[in-house]
């Protein structure tokens, strides 16, 4: 994965990226060639919707049957979800929920 070394570099060199996901995202994008002015960077940090928020809202709307993706994209997303579940050792939504609940409980114990 080509993004991992960039993320690690940014996290290593910028404390602000450790403290703020949007700062991390902007710095990664800049490292990848997005040339932003200081004003644009501040606008992204303070006024623009966060990429993850946008993605989650798109996902929620599509789960409600609105604004469906193309069949090709839908199949790719399904395949990725199956691969992800298999990589963590679960094969059903119920198993996924059990794994996540266990992880939350373990985290709360610390």
Secondary structure, 3 states (H helix, E strand, C coil): CHHHHHHHHHHHHCHHHHHCHHHHHHHHHHHCCCCCCHHHHHHHHHCCCCHHHHHHHHHHHHHCCCCCCCHHHHHHHHHHHHHHHHHCCCCCHHHHHHHHHHHHHHHHHC
